[in-house]
Amino acid sequence: MSDEFAGTAVAVLTHIVKSIVDDPDAVTVEVDESGNRPALNVRVGDGDLGRVIGRRGRTAASIRTVTRAAASKDDVEIDIEFLD
């Protein structure tokens, strides 16, 4: 994982997601630079994905907004994907 790329965004995203889930040790954030826009892929433990996405996706949308704001500090644009 290239933490130098969007390091601020990775740190912020990891902190937020670990604060929400029941099993913070199971949280991983990987940088995927294969697409047009780099993506941060988030994986959580069993049963925690619903907690991270939230009702009608509101929690996920908020996490994306804050993380994109952090990425702008590194002058990069990113996508955030929550994977099962």
TIMI-2910 file (N, C-alpha, C, CB; in pm, 1 decimal, decimal comma, always signed):
<rs>
+----------+----------+----------+----------+----------+----------+----------+----------+----------+----------+----------+----------+------+
!      n_x !      n_y !      n_z !     ca_x !     ca_y !     ca_z !      c_x !      c_y !      c_z !     cb_x !     cb_y !     cb_z ! resn !
+----------+----------+----------+----------+----------+----------+----------+----------+----------+----------+----------+----------+------+
!    +85,2 !   -118,0 !     +0,0 !     +0,0 !     +0,0 !     +0,0 !    +88,9 !   +123,1 !     +0,0 !    -96,5 !     +0,5 !   +122,2 !  Met !
!    +60,9 !   +217,3 !    -86,3 !   +142,8 !   +338,2 !    -94,1 !    +80,4 !   +447,2 !     -7,1 !   +156,8 !   +386,7 !   -241,6 !  Ser !
!   +121,3 !   +450,7 !   +118,7 !    +65,2 !   +546,8 !   +213,7 !   +106,9 !   +689,8 !   +181,4 !   +108,0 !   +511,5 !   +355,2 !  Asp !
!   +219,8 !   +707,4 !   +106,5 !   +260,2 !   +842,4 !    +71,2 !   +153,3 !   +906,8 !    -15,9 !   +396,2 !   +841,7 !     -1,0 !  Glu !
!    +90,0 !   +824,3 !   -101,3 !    -17,3 !   +874,3 !   -185,4 !   -140,6 !   +894,7 !    -99,0 !    -46,6 !   +777,2 !   -303,1 !  Phe !
!   -188,8 !  +1017,2 !    -90,6 !   -309,2 !  +1049,8 !    -12,1 !   -296,4 !  +1003,1 !   +132,5 !   -433,3 !   +986,4 !    -76,0 !  Ala !
!   -180,4 !  +1023,3 !   +189,6 !   -155,7 !   +979,0 !   +326,9 !   -252,4 !  +1037,9 !   +428,0 !    -16,2 !  +1013,8 !   +366,6 !  Gly !
!   -285,8 !  +1163,6 !   +410,6 !   -380,2 !  +1228,0 !   +501,4 !   -517,6 !  +1163,8 !   +490,0 !   -389,3 !  +1378,4 !   +472,1 !  Thr !
!   -561,8 !  +1138,7 !   +366,3 !   -692,9 !  +1077,9 !   +344,2 !   -699,0 !   +937,3 !   +401,9 !   -725,5 !  +1074,5 !   +195,2 !  Ala !
!   -592,3 !   +858,7 !   +383,4 !   -588,7 !   +722,4 !   +436,8 !   -596,2 !   +725,3 !   +589,1 !   -460,8 !   +648,9 !   +390,7 !  Val !
!   -522,5 !   +815,1 !   +650,9 !   -522,9 !   +825,2 !   +797,8 !   -660,0 !   +866,7 !   +850,3 !   -416,6 !   +925,7 !   +844,9 !  Ala !
!   -721,3 !   +965,0 !   +786,6 !   -853,2 !  +1012,6 !   +829,6 !   -957,3 !   +902,3 !   +811,0 !   -894,2 !  +1139,7 !   +750,5 !  Val !
!   -957,1 !   +839,3 !   +694,5 !  -1053,6 !   +733,3 !   +665,8 !  -1039,4 !   +617,6 !   +764,5 !  -1035,8 !   +682,5 !   +522,4 !  Leu !
!   -916,8 !   +575,9 !   +789,7 !   -892,9 !   +466,3 !   +884,2 !   -943,3 !   +502,6 !  +1023,5 !   -743,1 !   +431,5 !   +889,8 !  Thr !
!   -914,8 !   +621,5 !  +1067,9 !   -957,8 !   +665,1 !  +1201,6 !  -1110,8 !   +667,6 !  +1213,5 !   -900,5 !   +804,7 !  +1233,0 !  His !
!  -1176,6 !   +723,8 !  +1113,8 !  -1323,5 !   +733,9 !  +1119,0 !  -1387,0 !   +595,7 !  +1121,4 !  -1377,0 !   +814,3 !   +998,8 !  Ile !
!  -1344,5 !   +509,0 !  +1029,8 !  -1406,2 !   +375,9 !  +1020,3 !  -1378,7 !   +294,6 !  +1146,4 !  -1353,7 !   +300,5 !   +896,2 !  Val !
!  -1256,7 !   +300,4 !  +1198,4 !  -1225,0 !   +226,2 !  +1321,0 !  -1308,0 !   +276,6 !  +1439,3 !  -1075,0 !   +238,0 !  +1353,3 !  Lys !
!  -1345,5 !   +403,3 !  +1437,5 !  -1426,1 !   +459,9 !  +1546,0 !  -1570,7 !   +411,6 !  +1541,3 !  -1422,6 !   +611,6 !  +1539,7 !  Ser !
!  -1617,2 !   +371,2 !  +1423,9 !  -1756,7 !   +332,3 !  +1405,6 !  -1781,0 !   +184,2 !  +1430,3 !  -1801,5 !   +367,6 !  +1266,9 !  Ile !
!  -1688,4 !    +98,8 !  +1388,8 !  -1711,9 !    -46,0 !  +1388,1 !  -1693,8 !   -109,4 !  +1525,9 !  -1618,6 !   -112,8 !  +1289,3 !  Val !
!  -1745,9 !   -232,5 !  +1539,2 !  -1729,1 !   -309,2 !  +1662,5 !  -1590,5 !   -371,2 !  +1672,9 !  -1834,5 !   -417,9 !  +1671,1 !  Asp !
!  -1530,9 !   -407,0 !  +1556,8 !  -1400,4 !   -473,7 !  +1554,6 !  -1299,2 !   -387,3 !  +1478,1 !  -1411,8 !   -615,3 !  +1489,7 !  Asp !
!  -1238,2 !   -288,7 !  +1545,7 !  -1146,7 !   -198,2 !  +1475,6 !  -1021,6 !   -266,7 !  +1421,0 !  -1105,7 !    -87,8 !  +1567,9 !  Pro !
!   -982,4 !   -379,9 !  +1479,0 !   -862,9 !   -449,9 !  +1430,9 !   -884,2 !   -511,8 !  +1293,4 !   -822,3 !   -558,0 !  +1529,7 !  Asp !
!  -1009,0 !   -531,7 !  +1251,6 !  -1039,0 !   -593,3 !  +1123,0 !  -1044,9 !   -491,9 !  +1008,7 !  -1169,9 !   -667,6 !  +1131,5 !  Ala !
!  -1029,8 !   -364,5 !  +1038,3 !  -1040,1 !   -259,9 !   +935,5 !   -910,0 !   -251,7 !   +855,9 !  -1072,7 !   -122,3 !  +1000,0 !  Val !
!   -922,7 !   -257,0 !   +721,9 !   -807,4 !   -234,7 !   +634,3 !   -845,8 !   -133,9 !   +527,3 !   -758,6 !   -368,1 !   +569,7 !  Thr !
!   -750,7 !    -49,6 !   +491,8 !   -769,1 !    +48,3 !   +385,0 !   -656,0 !    +27,2 !   +285,6 !   -770,7 !   +196,3 !   +440,4 !  Val !
!   -692,2 !     -2,6 !   +160,6 !   -592,8 !    -25,5 !    +55,9 !   -608,6 !    +79,9 !    -52,6 !   -606,7 !   -168,0 !     -4,0 !  Glu !
!   -496,0 !   +124,4 !   -107,2 !   -497,0 !   +220,2 !   -217,1 !   -494,3 !   +142,6 !   -347,9 !   -376,3 !   +319,0 !   -207,8 !  Val !
!   -592,9 !   +169,0 !   -435,3 !   -601,8 !   +103,5 !   -565,8 !   -586,3 !   +211,1 !   -672,6 !   -737,9 !    +25,6 !   -582,5 !  Asp !
!   -472,2 !   +211,1 !   -740,1 !   -443,8 !   +313,3 !   -840,0 !   -465,7 !   +262,4 !   -982,2 !   -301,6 !   +362,7 !   -824,5 !  Glu !
!   -543,8 !   +156,4 !   -999,4 !   -559,4 !    +94,8 !  -1131,2 !   -660,0 !   +167,5 !  -1220,2 !   -601,8 !    -48,7 !  -1115,2 !  Ser !
!   -752,7 !   +241,0 !  -1164,7 !   -856,4 !   +306,8 !  -1244,0 !   -817,4 !   +447,0 !  -1287,0 !   -984,9 !   +312,4 !  -1166,1 !  Gly !
!   -914,8 !   +519,7 !  -1342,2 !   -891,3 !   +658,5 !  -1382,7 !   -860,6 !   +746,9 !  -1263,6 !  -1011,8 !   +713,2 !  -1457,3 !  Asn !
!   -934,4 !   +725,0 !  -1156,2 !   -915,6 !   +799,8 !  -1032,9 !   -878,6 !   +699,2 !   -924,7 !  -1044,4 !   +881,8 !   -994,3 !  Arg !
!   -775,8 !   +726,3 !   -845,8 !   -737,8 !   +632,7 !   -738,5 !   -853,0 !   +609,1 !   -641,5 !   -615,8 !   +685,7 !   -662,0 !  Pro !
!   -860,3 !   +487,5 !   -588,3 !   -966,5 !   +451,6 !   -494,6 !   -905,6 !   +400,9 !   -364,8 !  -1060,2 !   +344,9 !   -555,8 !  Ala !
!   -973,2 !   +431,3 !   -256,1 !   -938,3 !   +374,1 !   -126,4 !  -1042,0 !   +266,1 !    -98,0 !   -934,4 !   +484,0 !    -11,6 !  Leu !
!   -997,5 !   +142,1 !    -93,0 !  -1086,2 !    +28,9 !    -68,0 !  -1086,1 !     -3,4 !    +80,4 !  -1043,5 !    -94,7 !   -150,7 !  Asn !
!  -1203,6 !     +0,4 !   +141,3 !  -1217,4 !    -23,0 !   +284,9 !  -1282,1 !   -158,9 !   +307,2 !  -1301,0 !    +89,5 !   +352,3 !  Val !
!  -1219,1 !   -239,5 !   +389,6 !  -1276,0 !   -368,0 !   +429,6 !  -1292,0 !   -367,3 !   +581,4 !  -1185,8 !   -487,9 !   +382,4 !  Arg !
!  -1405,5 !   -419,3 !   +627,5 !  -1433,9 !   -424,7 !   +770,9 !  -1468,1 !   -567,8 !   +809,2 !  -1549,9 !   -328,1 !   +809,0 !  Val !
!  -1476,7 !   -594,6 !   +937,9 !  -1508,5 !   -727,7 !   +986,9 !  -1653,6 !   -765,8 !   +959,5 !  -1480,1 !   -736,2 !  +1134,9 !  Gly !
!  -1682,8 !   -892,9 !   +982,8 !  -1818,2 !   -944,1 !   +961,3 !  -1919,6 !   -865,5 !  +1043,8 !  -1825,6 !  -1093,4 !   +996,7 !  Asp !
!  -2026,9 !   -824,1 !   +978,5 !  -2135,0 !   -755,6 !  +1047,3 !  -2117,1 !   -606,1 !  +1064,1 !  -2152,9 !   -815,3 !  +1178,7 !  Gly !
!  -2000,6 !   -552,6 !  +1027,9 !  -1975,7 !   -409,7 !  +1047,4 !  -2004,3 !   -325,4 !   +924,3 !  -1834,0 !   -388,7 !  +1089,1 !  Asp !
!  -2022,1 !   -387,4 !   +807,7 !  -2042,0 !   -310,3 !   +684,5 !  -2168,6 !   -225,7 !   +691,7 !  -2048,7 !   -404,0 !   +563,5 !  Leu !
!  -2275,6 !   -280,7 !   +745,6 !  -2400,4 !   -205,5 !   +759,0 !  -2385,3 !    -84,7 !   +848,7 !  -2509,2 !   -294,4 !   +812,5 !  Gly !
!  -2306,0 !    -98,5 !   +951,0 !  -2281,1 !    +12,4 !  +1043,9 !  -2205,3 !   +125,1 !   +972,8 !  -2201,0 !    -36,9 !  +1167,7 !  Arg !
!  -2111,2 !    +88,7 !   +886,4 !  -2031,2 !   +187,9 !   +815,0 !  -2114,4 !   +256,5 !   +706,3 !  -1906,5 !   +121,8 !   +753,3 !  Val !
!  -2200,2 !   +181,4 !   +638,7 !  -2282,2 !   +239,8 !   +532,7 !  -2394,7 !   +323,9 !   +591,7 !  -2340,0 !   +129,7 !   +442,6 !  Ile !
!  -2457,3 !   +276,7 !   +695,7 !  -2561,6 !   +353,9 !   +762,4 !  -2694,2 !   +347,7 !   +689,5 !  -2518,7 !   +497,0 !   +776,2 !  Gly !
!  -2794,8 !   +408,8 !   +749,8 !  -2927,4 !   +410,7 !   +689,2 !  -2926,8 !   +493,9 !   +562,2 !  -3031,0 !   +465,2 !   +787,7 !  Arg !
!  -2974,8 !   +432,9 !   +456,2 !  -2983,4 !   +497,4 !   +324,8 !  -2848,9 !   +549,3 !   +277,0 !  -3082,9 !   +611,4 !   +329,2 !  Arg !
!  -2739,5 !   +494,6 !   +330,3 !  -2605,9 !   +532,1 !   +285,1 !  -2555,6 !   +665,4 !   +336,9 !  -2603,6 !   +535,1 !   +138,6 !  Gly !
!  -2625,2 !   +719,0 !   +436,8 !  -2587,6 !   +852,2 !   +485,7 !  -2451,6 !   +853,5 !   +555,2 !  -2693,4 !   +903,7 !   +581,3 !  Arg !
!  -2422,3 !   +751,6 !   +633,2 !  -2293,3 !   +746,7 !   +701,5 !  -2180,7 !   +735,1 !   +599,8 !  -2288,4 !   +629,0 !   +800,8 !  Thr !
!  -2197,8 !   +647,6 !   +500,5 !  -2096,3 !   +631,2 !   +396,5 !  -2075,3 !   +761,4 !   +319,6 !  -2136,1 !   +518,7 !   +299,9 !  Ala !
!  -2182,6 !   +830,9 !   +289,1 !  -2171,6 !   +957,9 !   +217,2 !  -2094,8 !  +1061,1 !   +300,0 !  -2311,5 !  +1011,7 !   +181,8 !  Ala !
!  -2120,3 !  +1063,5 !   +428,9 !  -2049,5 !  +1157,2 !   +516,7 !  -1901,7 !  +1122,6 !   +525,9 !  -2111,9 !  +1157,3 !   +656,7 !  Ser !
!  -1871,9 !   +993,4 !   +537,0 !  -1732,0 !   +949,0 !   +541,9 !  -1661,1 !   +989,0 !   +412,9 !  -1723,2 !   +794,9 !   +563,4 !  Ile !
!  -1727,9 !   +969,8 !   +299,7 !  -1667,8 !  +1007,0 !   +170,7 !  -1639,7 !  +1157,6 !   +164,4 !  -1760,7 !   +965,7 !    +54,3 !  Arg !
!  -1733,0 !  +1239,1 !   +212,7 !  -1715,8 !  +1384,1 !   +208,8 !  -1595,2 !  +1427,5 !   +291,5 !  -1842,0 !  +1454,0 !   +259,3 !  Thr !
!  -1584,6 !  +1377,6 !   +412,2 !  -1473,6 !  +1416,0 !   +500,4 !  -1340,4 !  +1366,1 !   +444,4 !  -1495,7 !  +1360,1 !   +642,8 !  Val !
!  -1338,9 !  +1243,0 !   +393,1 !  -1214,5 !  +1186,2 !   +340,4 !  -1169,6 !  +1259,6 !   +214,6 !  -1232,2 !  +1036,9 !   +310,5 !  Thr !
!  -1263,3 !  +1296,8 !   +129,0 !  -1226,6 !  +1373,0 !     +8,4 !  -1171,1 !  +1510,4 !    +45,5 !  -1348,7 !  +1388,9 !    -85,0 !  Arg !
!  -1225,7 !  +1569,7 !   +150,0 !  -1172,8 !  +1697,9 !   +197,3 !  -1029,6 !  +1680,7 !   +247,1 !  -1262,0 !  +1755,9 !   +309,4 !  Ala !
!  -1001,9 !  +1571,3 !   +315,5 !   -865,8 !  +1543,0 !   +362,6 !   -772,6 !  +1517,2 !   +244,4 !   -865,5 !  +1421,6 !   +458,4 !  Ala !
!   -823,6 !  +1450,5 !   +140,5 !   -741,2 !  +1421,7 !    +22,6 !   -705,1 !  +1550,7 !    -51,4 !   -814,9 !  +1324,9 !    -72,3 !  Ala !
!   -792,2 !  +1649,4 !    -44,9 !   -761,9 !  +1775,6 !   -112,7 !   -640,0 !  +1842,3 !    -50,2 !   -882,8 !  +1870,4 !   -107,1 !  Ser !
!   -612,3 !  +1811,9 !    +74,8 !   -491,2 !  +1863,0 !   +139,7 !   -366,1 !  +1806,8 !    +73,0 !   -491,4 !  +1827,9 !   +289,6 !  Lys !
!   -378,1 !  +1683,7 !    +19,0 !   -267,3 !  +1619,9 !    -52,9 !   -273,8 !  +1648,7 !   -203,2 !   -268,8 !  +1468,3 !    -28,6 !  Asp !
!   -368,0 !  +1733,6 !   -244,5 !   -387,6 !  +1768,6 !   -385,9 !   -417,4 !  +1648,3 !   -473,4 !   -265,7 !  +1839,1 !   -438,8 !  Asp !
!   -503,5 !  +1559,6 !   -425,9 !   -546,2 !  +1443,3 !   -505,8 !   -698,4 !  +1430,3 !   -496,8 !   -475,9 !  +1311,2 !   -456,2 !  Val !
!   -755,8 !  +1367,2 !   -598,6 !   -896,9 !  +1333,2 !   -597,6 !   -906,9 !  +1182,3 !   -585,8 !   -970,2 !  +1385,9 !   -725,6 !  Glu !
!   -995,6 !  +1135,5 !   -498,9 !  -1007,4 !   +991,8 !   -473,5 !  -1152,5 !   +948,0 !   -472,1 !   -940,9 !   +955,3 !   -341,2 !  Ile !
!  -1170,6 !   +817,6 !   -486,4 !  -1299,0 !   +753,5 !   -463,7 !  -1282,6 !   +665,0 !   -341,1 !  -1346,7 !   +671,1 !   -589,5 !  Asp !
!  -1391,2 !   +639,7 !   -270,1 !  -1389,2 !   +550,5 !   -154,6 !  -1488,6 !   +440,2 !   -178,8 !  -1421,3 !   +626,1 !    -22,9 !  Ile !
!  -1441,8 !   +315,8 !   -170,4 !  -1527,4 !   +199,0 !   -190,8 !  -1531,1 !   +117,5 !    -61,7 !  -1476,6 !   +111,8 !   -310,2 !  Glu !
!  -1650,4 !    +79,9 !    -19,7 !  -1666,6 !     -5,7 !    +96,7 !  -1694,1 !   -147,3 !    +45,8 !  -1782,4 !    +45,7 !   +190,8 !  Phe !
!  -1600,8 !   -238,0 !    +70,9 !  -1607,8 !   -373,2 !    +15,4 !  -1647,0 !   -474,3 !   +120,0 !  -1475,4 !   -412,3 !    -46,1 !  Leu !
!  -1716,7 !   -579,0 !    +73,8 !  -1759,3 !   -686,3 !   +161,7 !  -1647,7 !   -785,0 !   +188,2 !  -1877,8 !   -757,7 !   +103,0 !  Asp !
+----------+----------+----------+----------+----------+----------+----------+----------+----------+----------+----------+----------+------+
</rs>
